[in-house]
Each structure stands twice: as C-alpha cells, then as structure tokens.
Amino acid sequence: MKIGITCYPTYGGSGAMATELGLKLAERGHETHFISYAQPFRFDGFKERVYLHEVEMEQYPLFEHPPYTLALAVAIHDTVVREGLDIIHVHYAIPHATSAWVALQMLEDQAGPPLVTTLHGTDVTLVGLHPSFHEITRFSILRSQGITAVSNYLKEVTERDFGVPEGRIRVIPNFVDTTRFKRDRDPCHRSSLAPGGEKILMHVSNFRPVKRVVDIIEIFAGIRRKEPVRLVMVGDGPDRPKAAERAKELGVAGDVVFLGKHASVDELLACADLFIMTSDSESFGLAALEALSCGAPVVGYRAGGITEVVAHGEAGYLVPVGDIEAATESALMLLQDGKQWARFSEAGRALAVERFSVDRVLPEYERYYAEVRGSGEPGVRAVS
C-alpha cells in the first residue's frame, strides 16, 4: 500500500509514534509518504520507500498567522493526486483530520483514498473540548472512515465527549521496537550520566504543564535524602525553567542533568534504573512503555491510559495525582530492594515484548487499513 502520514514533527509522543509507524510500515514493504511542515524528529537518514512532502507556507502581510491548515490540505491533495495514495492516516484530529477532509473534497468527482484518524490525547481531551473547536473536532472525527485511539481510556472519553457512536473507534495501542529499546545496550551513557556510580532516575517529555515536571524534582529531592541517585531530564518545554529553579531551591541542582531534546532516547533509557512520569493525564504514556522495554520500572501518577501500560505492583507503581510522598516511597522501595527491582524490571520487559512489540501491533494497523479500504462506513467525502 501507499500510505500518507501526517503528524506534528515536533518532540512528543504522537509525532514519535507516527514516525515510527511510517518507518516500520516501509520496512514491511509499504510505501510511506510523510506530509508535514518539517522532517519528523525521529526520521533521520535515508530510508527505502519513505518520502517526505513538506507543507509550503508563505508569509503574507494580510495574515497574522500563516494558514497552516489550508496549506496542509493543499499538500495532502497534491500528494494524493501525484502519488496515488491508498490510505491517508493523520495523527491528531485537529487540525490534521480537518485538512485531510478538505483535501479529499478538492478531488470532487475523483475517487479518493479513505481517511484514518488516530487520536492521541490532547487533540480531544484539551484542544477539542474548547468551545471554539468542539464542533469542528467532532465533525472531523466523524468524517473519517477509520478512527483509532491509543487506549481504551481515550476511546471512552471521545465517545462520551464527542458523541461518537460505539463501535466506530478501534483501539490500537502504541508500540515499541523492543530490539532497540533494551537494557544495557551499546552505547550506554551510564558513566557520563552518573560518574559516581549512582542509580539513575529518568524522565522524558515535552515539559508542558500537564507533565508536572516540578513534581519530579520534589520526588527526586525526597529520594536523594536517602539514596545516592541522579536525575536525568530528557526533553524541553515551557516548564523547564521552573523545574531547574526548584532544583536549586531544594539544593539538588548538582545531581539533576537537563539534557534537552534527544531523538535517540533508546540510548539513554538503556541505563535508567527508574522512570518517573507525573502527568495530570496520559492518554497512553509512550515514554513509560519505552522505559519498561528497557527494563526500567515506572513510578507515576494513576491518570488516564497509563494504567493500561504499567501493571501496578508488577512493573511499577501508580499513585494518586499529586501524591509526592507516595511516589517517593514507591521509588525508594524499588531502589532499595534489588530483588524486587529485578522482578519489576523483568516483568516490564516481558509486558513490552508480549503486548506492545512492533510484531504484535503493526499487523493490527495493516488489517485495519485493509478493513477501512473495503468498508462501507460513512466516509470522508460525506457532507451530511
């Protein structure tokens, strides 16, 4: 199949997952066409059967903000016509599903490929719920011939908040390449990240307010009082300065490493002893899954779809949102008990391999594409 994929190319779970999906589909013999305003951050180097079509946006004095949604619609339309795509797969309902629907309307009497929209989280739990966007979000979701969500939690939220009929949304979880994300792989940067032989706590995100990265500093400070540990913060975003300032206030700044954005997080997670995730809400928790695949138990907040990824009491501990004391105690239990840590590490790795590996999840997308191409569901060309 020829598959067009649109995603945000920036640092974050949805873009990472969409990019990995396209690259893995190409490895399985499909032709992948990324349609985006920049090269996705996990797409580097030449890959066979992988193409990038950049959205061209011009600056006009008339527009305060460049019309990305319309420019994307044109780019999708042109790629469909020129490349003969069999599927358009967009990640995030707003604005990508909207742009794809417009692109397919531009085909007029020509038959177009079906549209599959994957919901990742904030497109429906935050942006889509805003009164300014609710109706266009609902419209765009329902005009997609295929709708997937990365967790049962997100599926249920979308059905409830946007009136999507039961049975329209297929849950296909995020996946992890367990051949890349594995413990103690080479290179491993433990000697650089923890030169004194300390254990390593790690967090990976885009540092938005929903991630509550200041809570991570608080948890780390509590652990640091009892255990020699280092905290490695991977990523960047608006709350990074707050986290850095809090580390100074608590006197632990010397043991906190802010690495910024990294595409090769597999190299870093390979030497993590514990992964911390303190989000207000997680639709899935891709970074947590990648940590589990690397044998790093997860301590996090029990919020949203992460409960479908981290087996509480087996591969990690999930505590109520904001309960810094409980998270600290849970982390210390794992760090101070080598046998328990080993059990949790093995269980997390097994969970990643058995439920979320590429070989398990990717065929689900292939079957769904085939199903949608042959379905008679209300489609992207529908106007009613």
N, C-alpha and C positions, 0 to 999 in steps of 0.2 A: 504493500500500500504506500501511497504518497500522503504523508501526514503533515499538515501545517500546524505549528505550535506557537501560540502567543502567550508570553508571560512577562512579568516585570523582570528586567535583567539585573536588578539590584540585589544587595545582600539580604537574604531572608529565606525562609523555608519554602515558600511557594515557588520562587524562582529556581531554587536549588533542585526541587523535586521535578519541576517541568523540564529543566535542562537534563537532568539525569535520565528522565523518561525518554526524551528525544534521542539522546546518545545511545541508550540501551536498545531502543527500537531499531536504530540504524545498524547496530551490531547484529541484530536478528534478521537483517536483510531488507528492512523497510527503508524508505527514503524520507528523511526528516527535513522540513523547511521551517526554520525559526523565523518568525515575523515579529520584530521588536525594534525599539528605538536605539538599542545598543547590544553589543555582544553579551549574552548571559555570563555571569561571573564564574560559573563552573565549566564554561565552554572555552577551552584553550587548546590551540594546536589544530592541525588538520585532521579531520575525521572523514572516513569514506561514507558517502551517502548522506552527508549532513551539509545543509546550506543555510546561509543567513541572509535574510532580506530586511534591510534596515528601513524603518519608517522615516520618511523625509519630512522634516518640519521646517518651514521658513518663518523668519521673523518679519511681521508686518506691523507698521506703526498703529494700524487700526486695532490690533489685538493686544490686550494687556497680557494674556497668556496664550502661547501657541496652541492651536486647536488639535491636540494630540488625538482625540477620539476620532475626528474626521480623517486626519492623516492616516491613522491606523486602518480605518475602513477602506481607504483607497489602496493601501499596501496589501491588505488581505485580498481584496477584489483582484488586483493585478496579479498576485501570486496564484490565485485560483485559476484565472484565465490562462496565464503563461505556463504554469507547471501541471495543470490538470490534477489538482489535489483530490484525493478520495475522502479525506476527513479534515475538518478544521477543529482543532482542540485548543480551547482557550482556558487559561488559568486565571481565576478571579472573574466574578460576574460583572463587576463594574470597574472600568468601562469596557473590558475586552469582549464580553458576550454582546454588548450593545453594538460595538464597532463591527463585529463579525456579522450580526444580523443585518446591519445596514449594507455591508459589503455584498451579502447574498441577495438583497433586494435589488442591488445595482445590476445583477445579472439579468433581470427582467424575465424574458421567456426562456433563457437558457437554464438547463438543469444544473443545480449546484450541489456541492457535497454537503452532507449533514454536519451539523454543529454540535460538538460535545463541550459542555462547560463543566469544569471542575471547581468546586467550591473549597476554599482553603481556610476560611475563618473570618477575618475582619471585613471581607467583602460583604458578608451577610450579618455578622454579629455586631458590627460597628458602623461602617460606612453605609451599608444598605438600609439600616434601621433609621437613619436620619430622615426626617420628613422630606427633605429636598430630593432624596434619592430612592425612597422606598418603592414608589410605583414603577420607576424605570428599572430598578433591580428586579422586581417581581416580573415585569414584562420580559426582560432579557432572559431570566431563568426559564420561564415557561415557553419561550420561543426556541429554546434549544431542544434538538431532537434527543440528545443524550445529556443527562445530568449526573455527575458523580460527586460524592463528598468523601473526605478523607477519614471520617469517623462516623459512628452511629450517633454520637452526640451532635455533630454538625448537621447530619441528616434530619434529626428530630427538631432541632432549632429552626432549620429552614422550612420544614413542613409547617411548623407552628406559626412562625412569624411572617411567612410569605404566602401561605395558603397553597403550597404545592401539594397536589394530590398524592396520597400514599401510593407507593409503587413506582413513582416517576424517578426517584433518586436512587442510584446504585452506590453502595458503599464500597469503595476500593481504597484500601489504606495506602499510605506512603510506604516506600520500600527502602531497603539499604543494600548496598553492594558489600556483602559480608566477606568478599575476597580482598577488598580494600580496607574496610573498617574492621580491623582485628588488632588484638593486643600485641604489644612489643614488636611491632613491625619495624622494618628498617627503611628510612631513618626514624629514630625516636629521639626526641629532644630533651629527655629527662635530665641529662647532665647540665643542660643550659637553663632549663626552667627551674630546677631545684638543685643548685650546685652543692647544697649541704646534705643531700640525700633525703630531704623532706618528702612527705607524701604530697601529692598534687590534687588539689580541687580545681575543677574547671567549669566554666560557663561559656556558652556560645549563643549569641543572639544579635539582634539589631538595636539593642539598648533603648527600645521605646518604653514609655511609661508603663505599658501593660506588663512588661517583663520584670518590673520591680527590682532592678539591679542593686539598689541601695540595700534592700533586704539581704542580698547575698553578702554584702560587706558586713552587715550586722552578724549574720550567721558565721561567717569566717572568723570574725573577731572572737566570738564565743568559743569556737573550736581552737583557735590559736592560743588561748589561755591554757589549754590542757594538752595540746598536741603540736609537735613541730610540723607545720604544714605551710604550703604555698598556694596562693590562689592565682589562677591564670584566667584572665577575662579576654575572650576572643570575640571580636566584633567592634562595632562603633554605633553611635547614635546620640540622640539628644540628652540622654541621662548619664552619659559617661562622665561629664564634669561633676555631677552630683555624687556619683559613686567614688570618684577619686578624692573629692573633698571629704566625704565621710570616712574614707580610709585614713586620711591624715588626722581627722578628729579623734579617731579611735586608736591611733598610734600603731596601725598595722600597714601603713603605706609601703614600707620597705619589703613586705612579703606579698604584695599584690602586683602582678605583672599585667599591664594592659597591652595586648599585642596588636590591637586594631583588626582590620578585616583580613581574613585569610581564606583563600579558595581551598587549600589543601588541609582542611580540618582533620582529615583522617590521620595525618602525621602527628597532630597534636593530641587527639583523643586517644591515640595508641598508648600514651604513657600517663593518662589520667587515672587516678585512684578512686575518684568520686566525682560525679557530675551533679551540679546544683541547678535546679530550674524552679524559679519562684514567680511564675506568671499569675496574674489575676485570672486569666483564662487561656487555655491552649486547645485549639481545635484538634490537634494531634500531638505535636511535640516531636518533630523530626530530629532535632538535635539530641533529644533524650534517647531516641531509638539508635542513632549512630553511636552514642556513648555505650549503650547496652551491647551493641555489636562488638565494641572494643573491650568488653569485659569490665566496664566501669559501672558499678551500681549507681542508681539515681536517687537523690533526695529532692523532693519537690513539693509543691502545693497541689492539693487534690482539687483540680479545677478543669472541668471540661473533658476533652478527649484523651488527656494524658493517662487517665485511668484505664483506657483500652490498650495502652502501650506498656506501661510499667506495672508489673504484677506486684502489688503491695505486699510486703512481708516475704517476698521471694526474690525479686530482682532489685528492690529498692524500698523506700518508704515515702508515702504521700501523707502530708499533714494538712490541716486546715489552712486556707489562705491567710497569711499574716502571722501565723504562729511561729515566730522566730525561735522561741525556746524549744519547741517540739522538733523543729528541723535541726537545730543544733545538737540536741540529744540523739536524734536518729543518726546523724552523721558520725558522732563520736562512737556510737555503738559499733558501727561498721569499721571505723578506722582503728579501734582499739581491740577488735576481736578478729584475728587473722583467719580463723576457721569459718566464721560467719561471712566475712568478706569474700572468701574463696567460693562459698556456696552461692552467694548472691551473684558473684561475677560469672560463674558457670551457668547459672540459671538465666541471666540476662542474655548471654551469648546464645544459649540454646533457643531462647524465645525469638531472638532476631533471625536466627537461621531457619527455624521451623515455621514461623508465621509471617515474617516480613522480608524475606530474602527476595532478590530480583527474580529468581526462578519460580517463586511462588506467586508473586504479584503481577509481574509483567504480562503473563498469559491472560490474566483477567482483563487487562486493557485490550489486548488483541481480540479476545472473544467479544468484548463489549463493542468495539469498533464494528466488527462483523455483524453483530446483532442490530446496531443502530443503522447501519447501511441498508439492512434488509427490512427495517421496521416500517410500520405504517402510522407511527405516532404523529401527533400534531407537530409540524416541523418548523424549521427556521423561516420558511417562505410564508407561513401562515400570517394573516393580518388580523383575524378576528380575535 
